[in-house]
Amino acid sequence: DIFPKNPDVLKDFDAIIINNYDTTKLDQVQKHYLEQWVSNGGALILGTGPSASKVLKGLDFDFISVTNGEIWEFTNFSEMEQMGGKRFDSTQALQGANLVIEKGVDILFSGDFPITSFVQQGEGNIVVHYFDLGINPMAQWDGNRYMLTELYMRHVPVFINMRQEQNNHYHDSSPYL
């Protein structure tokens, strides 16, 4: 109910995260502005997992084309651990949706299986996590924030630009002014 219906409000955001949310609750105006915002340079991040159908159902096929398969479990967290700098101390498997994303580039893997993909949409982009960002073991993992930050800063232009601006800021500042 509170998602903006005014495109000027969305201009204040660099990224929007939708996780475990029924996107069919967005009306046509809200969906239109969300799609327009992404196409104009915004970054939409989707967490899916067991809720993949709910998260993806309300998004137009022309906006992002995803085929949703069965739920599967993965236990190889080595790439996530490397990026997050923390061990994934869980014996619990992470449930993921078996997704096929048209025009998607796989950017995170569990062994040989993609678990996150990146889609260019106009000037913006969409990151689709095949898992839910808010359920365990992901939610409890100490490295989740670091892994996600590193993943986005490597692959999502909005975040890449933020990193470059931050580096330039620190590089340009001198204690001897």
C-alpha positions as CSV (number, residue, x, y, z in Angstrom):
1,D,0.0,0.0,0.0
2,I,2.9,2.4,0.7
3,F,5.0,1.7,-2.4
4,P,5.3,5.0,-4.3
5,K,2.8,5.9,-7.0
6,N,4.8,9.0,-7.8
7,P,7.9,8.6,-10.0
8,D,9.6,11.5,-8.4
9,V,9.8,9.7,-5.0
10,L,11.6,6.8,-6.7
11,K,14.3,9.1,-8.0
12,D,15.7,9.3,-4.4
13,F,16.6,5.6,-4.4
14,D,19.6,3.9,-5.9
15,A,18.4,0.4,-5.1
16,I,15.2,-1.3,-4.0
17,I,15.2,-4.8,-2.4
18,I,12.1,-7.0,-2.7
19,N,12.4,-10.2,-0.7
20,N,9.6,-12.6,0.2
21,Y,6.9,-10.1,-1.0
22,D,3.9,-10.8,-3.2
23,T,4.5,-8.4,-6.1
24,T,0.9,-9.0,-7.3
25,K,-0.1,-6.6,-4.5
26,L,1.6,-3.8,-6.6
27,D,-1.0,-2.1,-8.8
28,Q,-0.4,-1.3,-12.4
29,V,0.8,2.3,-11.7
30,Q,3.3,1.1,-9.1
31,K,4.6,-1.6,-11.4
32,H,4.9,0.8,-14.3
33,Y,6.9,3.3,-12.2
34,L,9.1,0.5,-10.8
35,E,9.9,-0.7,-14.3
36,Q,10.5,2.9,-15.5
37,W,12.8,3.5,-12.5
38,V,14.9,0.4,-13.2
39,S,15.1,1.2,-16.9
40,N,16.3,4.7,-16.0
41,G,19.2,3.4,-13.9
42,G,17.8,1.9,-10.7
43,A,19.0,-1.4,-9.2
44,L,16.2,-3.9,-8.3
45,I,17.3,-6.7,-6.0
46,L,15.0,-9.7,-5.7
47,G,15.3,-12.4,-3.0
48,T,13.3,-15.5,-4.0
49,G,14.0,-19.0,-2.7
50,P,10.8,-20.9,-1.5
51,S,8.9,-17.7,-2.2
52,A,10.0,-17.3,-5.8
53,S,6.5,-17.6,-7.3
54,K,5.2,-14.9,-4.9
55,V,8.1,-12.6,-5.6
56,L,8.1,-13.0,-9.4
57,K,4.4,-13.5,-10.2
58,G,3.5,-9.8,-10.2
59,L,6.4,-8.7,-12.4
60,D,5.7,-8.4,-16.1
61,F,7.2,-11.0,-18.4
62,D,8.6,-8.2,-20.7
63,F,10.3,-6.6,-17.7
64,I,12.1,-9.8,-16.5
65,S,11.6,-13.2,-18.0
66,V,12.0,-16.0,-15.4
67,T,11.0,-19.6,-15.5
68,N,10.6,-20.9,-11.9
69,G,11.3,-24.6,-11.3
70,E,11.3,-26.7,-8.2
71,I,12.9,-25.8,-4.9
72,W,16.3,-27.3,-4.3
73,E,18.8,-27.2,-1.5
74,F,22.5,-26.2,-1.8
75,T,25.3,-26.7,0.7
76,N,28.4,-25.4,-1.1
77,F,29.0,-22.0,0.3
78,S,32.7,-21.6,-0.6
79,E,32.2,-18.7,-3.0
80,M,29.9,-16.9,-0.5
81,E,32.4,-17.5,2.3
82,Q,35.2,-16.1,0.1
83,M,33.4,-12.9,-0.6
84,G,32.0,-12.6,2.9
85,G,35.3,-13.3,4.6
86,K,33.4,-15.5,7.1
87,R,32.8,-19.2,7.4
88,F,29.3,-20.4,6.8
89,D,28.9,-22.3,10.1
90,S,25.7,-24.1,9.3
91,T,24.9,-27.7,8.7
92,Q,21.6,-26.5,7.4
93,A,21.1,-26.3,3.6
94,L,20.0,-23.1,2.0
95,Q,16.8,-23.5,0.0
96,G,16.9,-22.1,-3.5
97,A,14.6,-21.8,-6.4
98,N,15.7,-23.5,-9.6
99,L,15.3,-20.4,-11.9
100,V,16.0,-19.9,-15.6
101,I,16.5,-16.2,-16.3
102,E,16.3,-15.0,-19.9
103,K,19.2,-12.6,-20.6
104,G,20.6,-13.3,-17.1
105,V,24.3,-13.5,-16.3
106,D,25.1,-15.8,-13.5
107,I,27.3,-14.0,-10.9
108,L,27.2,-16.2,-7.8
109,F,27.4,-20.0,-7.6
110,S,27.0,-22.9,-5.2
111,G,29.6,-25.2,-6.8
112,D,28.5,-25.3,-10.4
113,F,25.0,-24.1,-9.8
114,P,24.0,-20.5,-10.2
115,I,22.4,-18.9,-7.2
116,T,22.3,-15.3,-8.2
117,S,22.0,-13.7,-11.7
118,F,22.2,-10.2,-13.0
119,V,20.0,-8.8,-15.8
120,Q,20.6,-5.5,-17.6
121,Q,17.3,-3.7,-18.1
122,G,17.7,-0.4,-20.0
123,E,20.1,1.8,-18.0
124,G,19.4,-0.2,-14.8
125,N,19.6,-3.7,-13.7
126,I,18.0,-6.5,-11.7
127,V,19.8,-8.9,-9.4
128,V,17.9,-12.1,-8.7
129,H,19.0,-14.2,-5.8
130,Y,17.7,-17.8,-6.1
131,F,17.4,-17.8,-2.3
132,D,15.5,-15.8,0.3
133,L,17.7,-13.2,1.9
134,G,15.7,-13.3,5.1
135,I,15.6,-17.0,6.1
136,N,18.1,-19.2,7.7
137,P,20.9,-20.1,7.3
138,M,21.4,-16.9,5.2
139,A,19.8,-14.6,7.8
140,Q,22.0,-15.8,10.7
141,W,25.3,-15.9,8.8
142,D,27.7,-13.3,10.1
143,G,29.2,-12.8,6.6
144,N,25.9,-12.1,4.7
145,R,26.3,-8.3,4.8
146,Y,29.9,-8.5,3.6
147,M,29.2,-11.0,0.9
148,L,26.2,-9.1,-0.5
149,T,28.1,-5.8,-0.4
150,E,31.1,-7.3,-2.3
151,L,28.8,-9.0,-4.8
152,Y,26.9,-5.8,-5.6
153,M,30.1,-3.7,-5.7
154,R,31.5,-6.1,-8.3
155,H,28.5,-6.4,-10.5
156,V,25.9,-3.7,-10.0
157,P,26.8,-0.4,-11.7
158,V,25.1,1.8,-9.0
159,F,27.2,0.2,-6.4
160,I,30.4,0.1,-8.5
161,N,30.0,3.9,-9.0
162,M,29.5,4.4,-5.3
163,R,32.8,2.5,-4.6
164,Q,34.6,4.6,-7.2
165,E,33.3,7.8,-5.7
166,Q,34.2,6.6,-2.2
167,N,37.7,5.7,-3.4
168,N,38.1,9.1,-5.1
169,H,37.0,10.9,-2.0
170,Y,39.6,9.2,0.2
171,H,42.2,9.5,-2.5
172,D,41.6,13.2,-3.0
173,S,41.5,14.1,0.7
174,S,44.9,15.0,2.1
175,P,45.7,15.7,5.7
176,Y,48.0,18.5,4.6
177,L,45.5,20.9,3.2
